Amino acid sequence: MATSPRTRLDPDARRAQLVELGRRMLSTRPLDTVAIDEIAAEAGISRGLLFHYFPTKRDYHLAVARAAAQDLLRRTDPDPSLDALSQLRASVEAFVDYVSENRDPYTAFIRGAAGGDPEARAVGDATREAFTQRVLARMGADRPSPRLRVAVRGWVAFTEEVTVDRMAGEALDRDELVALIVEALVTLVRMGGGELPGPA
């Protein structure tokens, strides 16, 4: 890869640039295969300077994972003017499309988040919690019962697994998968004592 010309940036801008380069590379590979030398060359800086901003490769990878998680949350945040059920379907469609476009890195992310690194687990847990809170908020459940909260949190994990399985060659097409995920939440919410309001 050709080295980009060096450009002077303030520290915050340089950190943001390095994280964004890593995040973009995630569209083609898992995070743990993103090479520090490649990132440094693309940014037009030395490997040593990259480690000035991120003391270790792990620190850099965690920063990229957090940025990727925020991008996923942003891309799956539906139009708030829609009713709750329509928001759910739009969010699920966006999630399935995101995982379809980023299958290997996303699979590595959720598998890695389940591994031994507590900070990597924290990124995964925070992302799942954000999805859980989003669903509960769209339902108007400011103080959900423990049963309802567990049901929604379990649905988030279910959604991850069935979407990754489908990418691995399961027979469901996109629309069938979206319908399955939406129907699963509606059922679990009802079992948890809640309800997803539909169109007025």
N, C-alpha and C positions, 0 to 999 in steps of 0.2 A: 504494500500500500504506500502511495506517495505521501510524504510528510506535508501537511498544510503549512503555509507561511505563518510565522509567529506573529501574533497580535497581542498587544498589551491590554490586559483587562484588569479591573479591580478584583479583589479576592472573591467577593460574592458572585460577581458575573462569571469568573473563571470556574468556580465550583458548579454553578448552574450549567455552564457549558459542558463540563465534563460529565455531569450526571445525565444531561440530555443526550449526549453522544452514546453513553451506555444504554440508556433507555431505548434509543432508536435501534441499536444493535440487537436488542432483545427480540425484535420482530423476526430475526433469522436464526437465533441460537439461544440456548439456555444461559442464564446469568453466569454460572460458574465457568463457562468457556469464553467469556468476554475477556480478551487479553489486555492487560494494563499497557503493554508496549503499543498495541494497536490504537488504543484510546489516546495515548500521549501523542503518537504520530499524527493522528487525525486532528488533534487540537493544536498541533504545531508547537508542542512543548516537550521538554525532556521527561523521562520516566521519573527522575528525581524530583522535578517540580510537581508532578502529579501527587507524589507522596508527601509533598509539603501541605497539600490541601486535604488529603486523606491518608492518615498515617500508615494504614495497612490496606492490603487488597480486600480484606473482609470489610473494612470500614467503607471502602468505595462500593463494593457490591451491595451492602446494606442500604447505602444512600440511593443507589439505582433502584433497588427493590421497592423502597418507600415511594420513589417517584412513579414507578410503574403502577403501584397500587393506587396512588392518587389519580393517575390517568384512567385506570379502570373504573374507579368510582365516578369520575367526571363523565366518562363516556356512557355510563349506564344510568345516569341521573335523568329521569324522564321529565317531560313537560308538566309542571305542577298544576296547570289549568285543566288537565285531564282528570276524570274520576279515578278512584283508587285502583279499580280493576284494569282500566286502560293503561294506567301508569305501570302497573305490574307487568302487563304483557310487553309494553315498550321496553322496559328495563331488562326483561328476560331475553327479548330478541337482541338487544344490544350486547348483553353478556355472551350469548351463544355466538354471535358474530365476532366478538372480540377474541374469544377462545379459539374459534375457527381460524382466525388470522394469526394467532400467536400460540398455536398448540404446544409446541415443544417447550418454549420458555415458560408458558403458564403451568404446564404439567410439572416442570422442574421446580417452579415456585411453590406450588401447593405441596408437592412431595418434600421439598426442602424445608418448608415451614413446619412440616410434621416431624422433622428430624431433630438432631441433638443441639442445634444452635439456638439458645434461648432468645436472642435478638431477632433471628429469622422467624422463629415461631411468633414472636410479638408482632412482627409486620403482618403475618397471615392472620393472627387473631384479631388485630385491629381492623383489618379489612373486612373480616366476617362480622365483627361487631358493628361496623358502619353499615353494612347491608342489613343486618338485623334491625338496627335502630331506624333505618330508612323505611323499612316495611311497617314497623310498628307506628311510626309517625304518620305514614300515609293512611293508616287505619284509624288515626286519632286516638291511639292507645297510649296516652301519656303515662299511665301507671298500669302497665300490663301485669296480669297475674303471672306467677312463676310458671304455670302450665302453658300459658300462651307464649311467653318468652322462650321457653324451651322448645316449643313447637316451631316457632319461626327460626330460631337458631339452628335447629336440626334441618329445617328446609334449606337453609343456606349451604350446609355441608352436602346435602342430597343434590342440590343444584350443581355444585362443583363436580361431584363424582359422576353424575349421569352425563354431564356435558363432556367431560374428559373421556369417558367410556365411548361416547358416540364418535368422538374424534379418532378413537382407536379402531373404528371399523364396525360399530354397532349399526343395526339395520335402520334405525329411525332416521327419517329425513329431518331437516331443520324445523319445519312447521309442526311435525309430530312431536319433536322434542320440546319445543316451546309450549305446546298444549299440555304435555305431560307435566312439565315443571309448574305451569300456572295452576293446573287442576290439583296438583299435590299441595300447593300452598293453600288454596281455597279449602281443601279438605282438612288439612292440619289446623288451620286457623279455627274452623268450626269445632274441631275436636278440642281445641284449646279454649273454647268459650268465647271466641271473637267472631268478627265478620268483616269481609272486605266489601265496602259499599260499591255498588255498580252505578251505572248512569242514573241520574235523577229522573 
